[in-house]
Amino acid sequence: MNFLRGVMGGPSAGPQPSGAETIQKLCDRVASSTLLDDRRDAVRALKSLSKKYRLEVGIQAMEHLIHVLQTDRSDSEIIGYALDTLYNVISNDLEEEEQEENLPKQVDDLGSQFTEIFIKQQENVTLLLTLVEEFDFHVRWPGVKLLTSLLKQQGPQVQQIILVSPMGVSRLMDLLADSREVIRNDGVLLLQQLTKSNAAIQKIVAFENAFERLLDIITEEGNSDGGIVVEDCLLLLQNLLKNNNSNQNFFKEGSYIQRMKPWFEVGDDNCGWSAQKVTNLHLMLQLVRVLVSPTNPPGATSSCQKAMFHCGLLQQLCTILMATGVPADILTETINTVSEVIRGCQMNQDYFASVNAPSNPPRPAIVVLLMSMVNERQPFVLRCAVLYCFQCFLYKNQKGQGEIVSTLLPSTIDATGNSVSAGQLLCGGLFSTDSLSNWCAAVALAHALQENATLKEQLLRVQLATSIGNPPVSLLQQCTNILSQGDKIDRRGSKVQTRVGLLMLLCTWLSNCSIAVTHFLHNPANIPFLTGQIAENLGEEEQLVQGLCALLLGISIYYNDNSLENYRKEKLKQLIEKRIGRENFIEKLGFISKHELYSRAAQKPQPSFSSPDHMMFDHEFTKLVKELEGVISKAIYKSSEEDKKEEEVKKTLEQHDNIVTHYKKVIREQDQELEELKQRINTLTSQNEQLQGTVTQQVSQIQQHKDQYNLLKVQLGKDTQHHNSHSDTFQMNGIQMEEVSKLKEELEEWKNKHELLQGQLREKDSVIEKLKTSQLEMGATEQSSQTSKSGGLELSNELQKELEMLRSQIQLQSAEISKLQTENQRLQIMNTTADPVVGDSGPTAANNSELEGRLEQEIKELKSEVKALSEEKESLKQHLDSSSSTVAILQDEKSKLQQEVAESKKEQDDLLVLLADQDQKLSALKIKLKDLGVPVEDEDDIESGDQGDEDDDGDEEEQD
């Protein structure tokens, strides 16, 4: 301890030792001391010196500190000091007062070198992972910080060591469940470094329930209103999901997208956004974009887009989009996020088209966004975001394209001028004096025409009123007029930018649309302008315009249908040969793809430019250039004979395509007929089965009736035998006993009825007595009140009528009573005659005669029942005959249908043979075309083209 006092600055008699000597003595003390307290004090002293004498402590003490970690595991205090000392040596997070301008590079090298020394023995990292498992705060926290610092210095090497160590990643995942926020938050930072650029670790972390834990932390911290912990969790989520398709799919299937919706529930009062909230919301929006990025596989992106719509996330984003008081950078990022959520998803695009801004009157969100795009006072990044949103809305959305173009057509323009349409805003931006608005509007309109030949033809109908008194001109004509005027118009911004935008629009419009090419060539000034632009030797800035003019002229040749005599393909080629030269034309055409801005635009769909001057090319246009550049180069060098041959081959191919299409249509129709016949056969089969079941049921019923008839016949035979012999009478005794018991029961019922009627009779007698007394009283009152009011006479008349009714009822009841009394006497006589039958075993002749009468009556009833059953049997036989005839008819019809199906199959086989012959001829013609150097599309491309034509025709019919 005296030694330590000297080291730590206590009073000493001799000269003070240097820092290196002190560190050396401390290291010796750690290595040689047998007492744990001495070693602990020495390590604590090294910790205090490790920041000031980082290099010396790292060189001399690292080995001893690692040994302490291995041997003194039982003492958490010394382990904590050792871990803190190693952290100070390896970490580059210096104290502020020690940071000087000339130090950072040296410091970075020092930390990296010490890290390399530490991880050279992989057991050291494994030991550190074991220490991180300790629950003691003084061990776990410095262990987490040290491991984070190691990952910062030598990330890939440390990641590989942790990946191969048993349960390495799983141990670190437990940090997120620690109840101490300091350790949990530093655990998030550790996992950030661990998951950087390592897909294998990202997958392990994701499947260790990281998404659930991180989303819980974000919710606990208050979502977007939370602090820096939310930011760290969002950065970790980005590491796990970005460019990792497996984790994205796991995130979607785990229903974690639904838990993102509360992040964007901002209140109505959007004043006072803190810097941390802006940062958090920005990262949340980026996380949504990671899931629906255009670079992801299309299937994964589509499923995430649908999930975002169904859980209401898209609706929440649109609410932020239309809200007021949202910071500009959040609004821009929200527009970009909405763009990618709706891109290529018809359901989301339809919803976005229905969103209205909260204005009076309400305006569509698309119109409000376009107003921002063509407004030059808006920030540049916001205008780029709106353009991207518009492009994503129209991407693979023919319905949306048609709606935008329809706002330009004469029949749909609002004559009152009360509302501004998307088409009017695009035209306004296209012809404004701001070059950036010109470019954005031209690109937006080009996207409305992308891969839609029908709309390209419809847009030719658009007429513009240039000035009062002058006749309207077409949109195509106005575009070429502005293009030809060039530098004459005073514009704000780059003049090249306007011409590039208009040329991209015209190239998109004319490509794959012969009618548009004819309209373009119909203006005699267009071709001379293009050839003049291409032939001039202009500066480097104008080379881009020359290349686009060459592309537009090449499109006018390639898609020319030779309908204009003066501008046939051959004449245009001769004009190029005379005025420009073929080699020079091809060279100018190559200027486009060699341009640096072209390469940047071709990388990703989102228009991201550092400045407005760099805004030259659109991503979709780069695809068009790539597709047409080689085709136009070949078309320029073709002779007229080759063109004729190509036209003939094209016509032949079209004829063959028509034949194939016709046969396909026939086959489809026959398939439909076959399906209908199959359905009909199935229906008839089911009906046949039902009828057969009915027949079977009726046969069983007939059999039951036969059995009943035979049983009755047997019983009838027994009855006749009873009349023939006296012994048979004794056998019938059981039947007579049953009949006697039935008669007794009936007698009891009649007795009960008789008693009931007698009770009713007594009640009626009492009522009659009451009425008689009341009548006498009424008579007395009549004599005493003859001089009273007329109301008394009316009452007496009513009572008289009631009395008469009661007398008639009494007479009826007395007649009924007498009838019942006679019936009662008859029943009593029957009872007296029936009792001896029960008691006496030898029946008398009178009883026998009575029984014979009854038996004869029963026999008559049985005969009538047998007769009825035979009649029913006959009717069932007739029904069975009719059912069997129906079954025979159905079987005949079934055989006819089977014959028709066989004939249809034979006819289909003949058609397939014809198709095979046509395919052979078609392949032979394609080989000839390839020999001639003509590019020939594959059969799959032709079928997709046919399908596209059918879709276009369908859209045209709907719009007409």
MARTIFI-683470 format. One record per residue (C-alpha): residue in one letter; x, y, z. Coordinates in steps of 0.25 Angstrom, whole numbers, padded with zeros to 4 digits, always signed. Layout:
BEGIN
AXYZ...
% end
This chain:
BEGIN
M+0000+0000+0000N+0012+0010+0002F+0016+0007-0012L+0002+0011-0017R+0002+0023-0009G+0015+0027-0016V+0010+0024-0029M-0003+0032-0027G+0004+0044-0023G+0006+0043-0008P+0018+0050-0001S+0031+0044-0005A+0046+0047-0001G+0052+0044-0014P+0050+0049-0029Q+0037+0046-0035P+0037+0034-0045S+0032+0036-0059G+0019+0031-0065A+0025+0019-0072E+0033+0015-0059T+0020+0016-0051I+0012+0008-0061Q+0023-0003-0061K+0023-0004-0046L+0008-0005-0046C+0008-0016-0057D+0019-0024-0048R+0010-0022-0036V-0002-0028-0044A+0006-0039-0049S+0014-0043-0036S+0005-0039-0024T-0002-0051-0017L-0012-0042-0010L-0025-0039-0018D-0026-0025-0011D-0012-0021-0016R-0015-0026-0030R-0029-0019-0030D-0022-0006-0025A-0011-0007-0036V-0022-0009-0047R-0030+0003-0042A-0017+0011-0043L-0015+0007-0057K-0029+0011-0060S-0027+0025-0055L-0014+0026-0064S-0020+0019-0076K-0026+0032-0082K-0013+0041-0080Y-0003+0030-0083R-0011+0022-0093L+0000+0017-0102E+0009+0012-0090V-0003+0005-0083G-0007-0002-0095I+0007-0007-0098Q+0011-0011-0084A-0002-0015-0077M-0011-0021-0088E-0006-0035-0086H-0007-0034-0071L-0021-0028-0072I-0025-0040-0080H-0019-0050-0070V-0027-0043-0059L-0040-0045-0067Q-0036-0060-0068T-0032-0062-0054D-0040-0053-0045R-0054-0056-0050S-0059-0057-0036D-0056-0042-0032S-0065-0033-0040E-0058-0021-0036I-0045-0024-0042I-0051-0029-0054G-0059-0016-0056Y-0046-0008-0054A-0039-0017-0064L-0050-0015-0074D-0050+0000-0073T-0035+0001-0074L-0036-0007-0087Y-0047+0001-0092N-0039+0014-0090V-0027+0008-0097I-0035+0003-0109S-0046+0013-0111N-0044+0026-0119D-0054+0034-0111L-0044+0044-0104E-0048+0054-0094E-0051+0068-0101E-0039+0075-0094E-0029+0064-0100Q-0035+0066-0115E-0026+0074-0123E-0026+0076-0138N-0013+0068-0141L-0017+0056-0133P-0029+0049-0139K-0022+0041-0150Q-0011+0036-0140V-0022+0033-0130D-0030+0025-0140D-0018+0017-0144L-0015+0014-0129G-0028+0009-0126S-0028+0000-0138Q-0014-0006-0134F-0018-0009-0120T-0031-0015-0125E-0023-0024-0135I-0014-0028-0123F-0026-0032-0114I-0034-0040-0125K-0021-0047-0130Q-0025-0058-0119Q-0039-0061-0122E-0041-0066-0108N-0040-0052-0103V-0053-0048-0111T-0060-0061-0106L-0056-0058-0091L-0062-0044-0093L-0075-0050-0098T-0075-0059-0085L-0073-0046-0077V-0084-0039-0084E-0094-0050-0079E-0091-0046-0064F-0102-0039-0058D-0093-0030-0049F-0094-0016-0054H-0079-0013-0052V-0076-0025-0061R-0086-0024-0071W-0087-0010-0075P-0071-0008-0077G-0072-0021-0085V-0082-0016-0094K-0075-0003-0096L-0062-0010-0099L-0068-0020-0109T-0075-0008-0116S-0061-0001-0117L-0055-0014-0123L-0066-0015-0134K-0064+0000-0137Q-0049-0002-0139Q-0048-0016-0146G-0063-0019-0150P-0062-0030-0160Q-0052-0038-0152V-0059-0037-0139Q-0072-0040-0146Q-0066-0053-0151I-0061-0057-0137I-0074-0055-0131L-0082-0062-0142V-0073-0075-0140S-0074-0075-0125P-0085-0083-0119M-0097-0075-0116G-0089-0062-0118V-0100-0054-0124S-0111-0060-0115R-0103-0055-0103L-0103-0041-0108M-0118-0041-0111D-0121-0043-0096L-0116-0029-0094L-0129-0023-0100A-0136-0030-0089D-0128-0024-0078S-0136-0015-0068R-0125-0005-0066E-0127+0005-0077V-0112+0009-0078I-0108-0006-0082R-0120-0007-0091N-0117+0006-0099D-0103+0002-0100G-0107-0012-0104V-0114-0005-0116L-0102+0002-0120L-0094-0011-0119L-0104-0018-0128Q-0103-0006-0138Q-0088-0009-0140L-0090-0024-0140T-0100-0024-0151K-0093-0014-0161S-0091-0021-0174N-0093-0035-0169A-0105-0042-0175A-0103-0055-0167I-0102-0048-0153Q-0114-0039-0158K-0122-0052-0160I-0119-0058-0146V-0122-0045-0139A-0135-0044-0146F-0139-0058-0143E-0135-0056-0128N-0148-0047-0127A-0140-0034-0129F-0152-0027-0137E-0162-0030-0125R-0152-0024-0115L-0148-0012-0123L-0162-0008-0126D-0166-0010-0111I-0155+0000-0108I-0159+0010-0118T-0173+0009-0113E-0169+0011-0098E-0160+0023-0102G-0172+0030-0108N-0170+0027-0123S-0166+0039-0131D-0167+0048-0119G-0156+0039-0112G-0142+0042-0110I-0128+0038-0116V-0132+0023-0112V-0143+0023-0122E-0133+0028-0132D-0123+0017-0129C-0134+0006-0130L-0138+0011-0143L-0123+0011-0148L-0122-0003-0144L-0135-0007-0151Q-0130-0001-0164N-0117-0009-0162L-0126-0022-0161L-0135-0019-0172K-0127-0012-0183N-0124-0021-0195N-0128-0033-0187N-0139-0040-0194S-0140-0051-0183N-0142-0041-0172Q-0152-0032-0180N-0160-0044-0182F-0160-0048-0167F-0163-0034-0163K-0175-0034-0172E-0180-0048-0169G-0179-0045-0154S-0189-0034-0155Y-0179-0023-0151I-0183-0014-0162Q-0196-0011-0155R-0188-0007-0143M-0182+0004-0151K-0195+0012-0153P-0195+0019-0139W-0181+0025-0142F-0188+0035-0152E-0200+0039-0144V-0196+0053-0142G-0206+0063-0136D-0213+0074-0142D-0204+0084-0135N-0191+0083-0143C-0184+0095-0137G-0171+0093-0130W-0165+0081-0136S-0152+0077-0128A-0139+0074-0135Q-0140+0060-0129K-0154+0058-0134V-0151+0062-0148T-0139+0052-0148N-0147+0041-0142L-0158+0043-0153H-0148+0044-0164L-0142+0030-0160M-0156+0024-0159L-0160+0029-0173Q-0147+0023-0178L-0150+0010-0171V-0163+0010-0179R-0156+0012-0192V-0146+0001-0189L-0158-0009-0189V-0163-0004-0202S-0151+0000-0209P-0151-0001-0225T-0138-0009-0223N-0145-0020-0215P-0150-0033-0222P-0164-0028-0229G-0172-0039-0221A-0167-0035-0207T-0169-0020-0210S-0183-0023-0215S-0187-0031-0203C-0181-0020-0194Q-0189-0009-0202K-0202-0017-0200A-0200-0019-0185M-0197-0004-0183F-0210-0001-0190H-0219-0011-0182C-0213-0006-0169G-0215+0008-0172L-0201+0013-0172L-0202+0019-0186Q-0214+0026-0182Q-0207+0032-0170L-0195+0036-0179C-0205+0043-0188T-0210+0051-0176I-0196+0056-0173L-0195+0059-0187M-0207+0068-0187A-0205+0074-0173T-0200+0088-0170G-0188+0092-0161V-0180+0080-0165P-0165+0083-0167A-0160+0084-0181D-0150+0072-0180I-0161+0063-0174L-0171+0067-0184T-0160+0064-0195E-0157+0050-0189T-0172+0047-0187I-0174+0050-0202N-0163+0041-0206T-0168+0030-0197V-0183+0031-0202S-0177+0030-0216E-0170+0017-0214V-0182+0011-0206I-0191+0014-0218R-0181+0011-0229G-0186-0001-0238C-0197-0004-0228Q-0211-0002-0235M-0219-0002-0222N-0210+0008-0215Q-0210+0017-0228D-0225+0017-0228Y-0226+0021-0214F-0215+0032-0216A-0224+0037-0228S-0236+0039-0218V-0228+0047-0207N-0233+0061-0206A-0226+0073-0200P-0233+0080-0188S-0236+0092-0196N-0249+0099-0200P-0253+0094-0210P-0245+0081-0208R-0235+0078-0219P-0228+0065-0222A-0215+0063-0216I-0208+0061-0229V-0213+0075-0234V-0207+0081-0221L-0194+0074-0223L-0193+0078-0237M-0195+0092-0233S-0183+0091-0224M-0175+0085-0235V-0177+0096-0246N-0175+0107-0235E-0161+0112-0236R-0162+0118-0222Q-0162+0104-0216P-0149+0097-0211F-0142+0089-0222V-0142+0076-0214L-0157+0077-0211R-0160+0079-0226C-0151+0067-0229A-0159+0059-0219V-0173+0063-0225L-0168+0059-0239Y-0164+0045-0234C-0177+0044-0227F-0184+0047-0240Q-0175+0037-0248C-0178+0026-0237F-0193+0029-0238L-0193+0027-0254Y-0183+0015-0253K-0190+0003-0259N-0204+0010-0257Q-0211+0011-0270K-0223+0016-0263G-0216+0027-0257Q-0209+0031-0270G-0223+0032-0276E-0228+0041-0265I-0217+0051-0267V-0217+0051-0282S-0233+0052-0282T-0231+0066-0274L-0224+0071-0287L-0234+0066-0297P-0245+0077-0302S-0257+0069-0297T-0253+0069-0282I-0247+0082-0280D-0255+0091-0270A-0260+0102-0278T-0264+0111-0266G-0249+0111-0261N-0253+0109-0247S-0244+0098-0244V-0229+0095-0249S-0227+0081-0255A-0214+0073-0255G-0213+0075-0270Q-0214+0090-0270L-0203+0090-0259L-0194+0082-0268C-0196+0090-0280G-0194+0103-0272G-0181+0097-0267L-0177+0093-0280F-0178+0107-0286S-0174+0115-0275T-0161+0123-0274D-0155+0115-0263S-0146+0104-0270L-0147+0095-0258S-0162+0095-0259N-0161+0092-0274W-0152+0080-0271C-0161+0075-0260A-0174+0077-0268A-0168+0070-0280V-0163+0058-0272A-0177+0057-0265L-0184+0057-0278A-0175+0047-0284H-0178+0037-0273A-0193+0039-0276L-0190+0034-0290Q-0180+0023-0285E-0183+0009-0293N-0197+0014-0296A-0199+0016-0311T-0214+0019-0310L-0211+0031-0301K-0200+0036-0311E-0211+0036-0322Q-0221+0043-0313L-0211+0054-0309L-0210+0058-0323R-0224+0064-0322V-0220+0074-0311Q-0221+0088-0316L-0215+0100-0310A-0220+0115-0311T-0206+0122-0312S-0212+0136-0313I-0225+0144-0315G-0229+0144-0329N-0220+0134-0334P-0225+0119-0338P-0221+0109-0328V-0209+0100-0330S-0207+0085-0326L-0199+0082-0314L-0189+0075-0323Q-0187+0087-0332Q-0185+0096-0320C-0174+0087-0314T-0167+0088-0327N-0169+0103-0328I-0163+0105-0315L-0151+0095-0318S-0148+0103-0331Q-0148+0116-0324G-0137+0112-0315D-0129+0123-0309K-0139+0134-0314I-0148+0132-0302D-0143+0139-0289R-0143+0128-0278R-0138+0126-0264G-0129+0115-0262S-0122+0106-0272K-0126+0108-0287V-0121+0094-0290Q-0130+0088-0280T-0143+0093-0286R-0139+0087-0300V-0134+0074-0294G-0148+0072-0287L-0156+0075-0299L-0147+0066-0308M-0149+0055-0297L-0164+0057-0298L-0164+0057-0313C-0156+0044-0314T-0165+0037-0304W-0177+0042-0311L-0173+0038-0325S-0166+0024-0321N-0175+0012-0325C-0186+0022-0331S-0186+0023-0346I-0198+0033-0346A-0190+0043-0337V-0178+0041-0346T-0187+0045-0358H-0192+0057-0350F-0178+0062-0347L-0173+0060-0361H-0185+0068-0366N-0179+0080-0361P-0169+0084-0372A-0160+0092-0363N-0157+0080-0353I-0147+0072-0362P-0139+0084-0366F-0138+0088-0352L-0133+0075-0347T-0123+0073-0358G-0118+0087-0356Q-0116+0084-0341I-0108+0071-0344A-0099+0076-0355E-0094+0088-0347N-0081+0088-0339L-0086+0093-0325G-0079+0093-0312E-0079+0082-0302E-0091+0087-0295E-0099+0086-0308Q-0095+0072-0311L-0106+0067-0302V-0116+0074-0311Q-0110+0069-0323G-0110+0055-0319L-0125+0056-0315C-0128+0062-0328A-0121+0050-0335L-0130+0041-0327L-0142+0048-0331L-0139+0048-0345G-0135+0033-0344I-0149+0030-0338S-0156+0038-0349I-0149+0028-0359Y-0150+0015-0351Y-0165+0017-0348N-0168+0023-0362D-0180+0017-0369N-0176+0024-0382S-0190+0030-0383L-0184+0044-0387E-0177+0044-0400N-0167+0055-0397Y-0163+0048-0384R-0161+0034-0387K-0151+0026-0380E-0141+0025-0392K-0142+0040-0395L-0139+0043-0380K-0127+0034-0381Q-0122+0041-0393L-0124+0054-0386I-0115+0050-0374E-0105+0045-0384K-0104+0058-0391R-0106+0068-0380I-0099+0060-0368G-0092+0048-0372R-0096+0034-0366E-0083+0033-0358N-0085+0047-0352F-0100+0044-0349I-0096+0031-0342E-0085+0039-0334K-0095+0050-0330L-0105+0039-0326G-0095+0033-0317F-0093+0046-0309I-0105+0042-0301S-0101+0029-0295K-0086+0034-0292H-0091+0046-0284E-0088+0046-0269L-0102+0050-0265Y-0108+0039-0274S-0100+0029-0266R-0105+0035-0252A-0120+0035-0257A-0119+0021-0261Q-0115+0016-0247K-0129+0017-0240P-0143+0022-0243Q-0143+0034-0232P-0138+0047-0238S-0127+0051-0229F-0119+0063-0234S-0108+0071-0226S-0113+0084-0233P-0123+0088-0244D-0113+0089-0255H-0110+0074-0253M-0125+0071-0256M-0124+0066-0270F-0128+0051-0272D-0140+0043-0267H-0138+0029-0262E-0149+0023-0271F-0144+0031-0283T-0130+0024-0281K-0137+0011-0284L-0143+0016-0297V-0129+0021-0302K-0123+0008-0298E-0134+0000-0306L-0134+0009-0319E-0119+0013-0320G-0115+0000-0327V-0128-0001-0335I-0127+0013-0341S-0112+0011-0344K-0116-0002-0352A-0127+0005-0359I-0118+0017-0364Y-0109+0007-0371K-0120-0001-0378S-0122+0000-0393S-0136+0002-0399E-0136-0012-0404E-0134-0017-0390D-0145-0008-0385K-0154-0014-0395K-0150-0028-0391E-0152-0024-0377E-0166-0018-0380E-0170-0031-0387V-0165-0040-0376K-0172-0031-0366K-0185-0032-0374T-0183-0047-0375L-0181-0048-0360E-0193-0039-0358Q-0201-0048-0366H-0196-0061-0359D-0198-0054-0346N-0212-0051-0350I-0214-0065-0354V-0208-0070-0341T-0217-0060-0334H-0229-0065-0341Y-0226-0080-0338K-0224-0076-0324K-0237-0069-0323V-0244-0082-0330I-0237-0091-0320R-0241-0082-0308E-0256-0082-0313Q-0255-0097-0315D-0250-0098-0301Q-0261-0090-0296E-0271-0099-0303L-0264-0111-0298E-0266-0106-0284E-0280-0103-0286L-0283-0117-0292K-0275-0123-0280Q-0284-0114-0270R-0296-0119-0278I-0292-0134-0277N-0289-0132-0262T-0303-0126-0260L-0310-0137-0268T-0302-0147-0260S-0307-0141-0247Q-0321-0141-0252N-0320-0156-0256E-0315-0160-0243Q-0326-0152-0236L-0336-0159-0245Q-0330-0173-0242G-0330-0170-0228T-0345-0166-0229V-0348-0179-0237T-0341-0188-0226Q-0349-0181-0215Q-0362-0184-0222V-0358-0198-0225S-0355-0200-0210Q-0369-0193-0207I-0376-0203-0216Q-0369-0215-0210Q-0374-0210-0196H-0388-0209-0201K-0386-0223-0207D-0382-0228-0193Q-0394-0221-0186Y-0403-0227-0197N-0398-0241-0194L-0399-0239-0179L-0413-0234-0180K-0416-0246-0189V-0411-0256-0179Q-0419-0249-0168L-0432-0250-0177G-0429-0265-0178K-0429-0267-0163D-0442-0259-0162T-0449-0268-0171Q-0444-0281-0164H-0450-0275-0151H-0464-0275-0157N-0462-0289-0162S-0459-0296-0149H-0463-0294-0135S-0448-0296-0130D-0444-0284-0138T-0454-0275-0130F-0446-0278-0118Q-0433-0274-0125M-0440-0261-0128N-0442-0259-0113G-0430-0250-0112I-0435-0241-0123Q-0449-0240-0116M-0442-0236-0103E-0435-0225-0109E-0447-0220-0115V-0455-0221-0102S-0444-0213-0095K-0445-0202-0106L-0460-0202-0104K-0458-0200-0089E-0449-0188-0091E-0459-0182-0101L-0470-0184-0090E-0461-0177-0080E-0459-0165-0089W-0474-0164-0092K-0477-0165-0077N-0468-0154-0074K-0474-0146-0086H-0488-0149-0080E-0484-0144-0066L-0478-0131-0072L-0490-0129-0080Q-0499-0131-0067G-0490-0121-0060Q-0492-0111-0071L-0507-0114-0071R-0508-0111-0056E-0500-0098-0059K-0511-0094-0069D-0522-0097-0060S-0517-0088-0049V-0515-0077-0060I-0530-0079-0064E-0534-0078-0050K-0526-0065-0048L-0532-0060-0061K-0547-0063-0057T-0545-0056-0044S-0539-0044-0051Q-0550-0044-0061L-0560-0043-0049E-0553-0032-0043M-0552-0025-0057G-0567-0027-0058A-0569-0020-0045T-0561-0009-0049E-0568-0007-0062Q-0581-0005-0055S-0575+0005-0045S-0568+0013-0055Q-0577+0015-0067T-0576+0030-0066S-0561+0030-0066K-0552+0033-0077S-0551+0026-0090G-0537+0020-0087G-0544+0010-0078L-0553+0005-0089E-0541+0002-0098L-0534-0005-0086S-0546-0014-0084N-0546-0017-0099E-0532-0021-0099L-0534-0030-0087Q-0546-0037-0093K-0538-0040-0106E-0527-0046-0097L-0537-0054-0090E-0543-0060-0103M-0529-0064-0107L-0526-0071-0094R-0539-0079-0095S-0535-0083-0109Q-0522-0087-0104I-0528-0095-0093Q-0537-0102-0103L-0525-0106-0111Q-0517-0111-0099S-0529-0119-0094A-0530-0126-0107E-0515-0129-0107I-0517-0134-0092S-0528-0144-0097K-0519-0148-0108L-0508-0151-0099Q-0517-0158-0089T-0521-0168-0100E-0507-0170-0104N-0503-0173-0090Q-0514-0183-0089R-0509-0190-0102L-0495-0190-0097Q-0500-0196-0084I-0507-0207-0092M-0494-0209-0100N-0486-0210-0087T-0496-0221-0081T-0495-0229-0094A-0480-0227-0094D-0477-0232-0080P-0482-0246-0081V-0473-0248-0093V-0461-0245-0084G-0465-0254-0073D-0471-0266-0080S-0462-0276-0088G-0473-0282-0096P-0479-0271-0105T-0494-0271-0108A-0500-0272-0122A-0504-0257-0121N-0490-0253-0118N-0485-0261-0130S-0494-0255-0139E-0490-0241-0134L-0476-0244-0136E-0478-0250-0150G-0485-0237-0154R-0473-0229-0149L-0463-0238-0156E-0471-0237-0169Q-0470-0222-0168E-0455-0223-0165I-0453-0232-0177K-0461-0222-0186E-0452-0211-0181L-0439-0219-0183K-0444-0223-0197S-0446-0208-0200E-0432-0205-0195V-0426-0216-0203K-0433-0210-0215A-0427-0197-0212L-0413-0203-0211S-0415-0210-0224E-0419-0197-0231E-0407-0190-0225K-0398-0201-0229E-0403-0199-0244S-0400-0184-0243L-0386-0187-0237K-0383-0197-0249Q-0387-0186-0259H-0378-0176-0252L-0367-0186-0252D-0369-0188-0267S-0369-0173-0270S-0356-0172-0261S-0349-0183-0269S-0352-0176-0282T-0347-0163-0277V-0334-0170-0273A-0333-0176-0287I-0335-0163-0293L-0324-0157-0284Q-0314-0168-0288D-0317-0165-0303E-0314-0151-0301K-0301-0154-0293S-0296-0162-0304K-0299-0151-0314L-0291-0141-0305Q-0279-0151-0304Q-0279-0152-0319E-0279-0137-0321V-0268-0136-0311A-0260-0146-0319E-0263-0138-0332S-0258-0125-0325K-0245-0132-0320K-0243-0137-0334E-0245-0123-0340Q-0235-0117-0330D-0225-0127-0333D-0226-0123-0348L-0224-0108-0344L-0212-0111-0336V-0206-0118-0348L-0209-0106-0356L-0202-0097-0345A-0190-0106-0345D-0189-0104-0360Q-0190-0089-0359D-0180-0089-0348Q-0170-0096-0357K-0172-0086-0368L-0171-0075-0358S-0158-0080-0352A-0152-0082-0367L-0156-0067-0369K-0149-0063-0356I-0137-0070-0361K-0137-0063-0374L-0139-0050-0367K-0127-0052-0357D-0119-0056-0370L-0123-0042-0375G-0118-0035-0362V-0132-0031-0358P-0135-0032-0343V-0146-0042-0340E-0154-0043-0328D-0156-0056-0321E-0170-0063-0320D-0172-0059-0306D-0169-0045-0309I-0180-0045-0320E-0190-0051-0311S-0187-0041-0300G-0188-0030-0311D-0202-0036-0316Q-0206-0036-0301G-0202-0022-0300D-0210-0018-0313E-0222-0025-0307D-0221-0017-0294D-0219-0004-0302D-0231-0007-0310G-0239-0009-0298D-0235+0004-0292E-0238+0011-0304E-0252+0006-0305E-0254+0010-0290Q-0249+0024-0292D-0258+0025-0305
% end
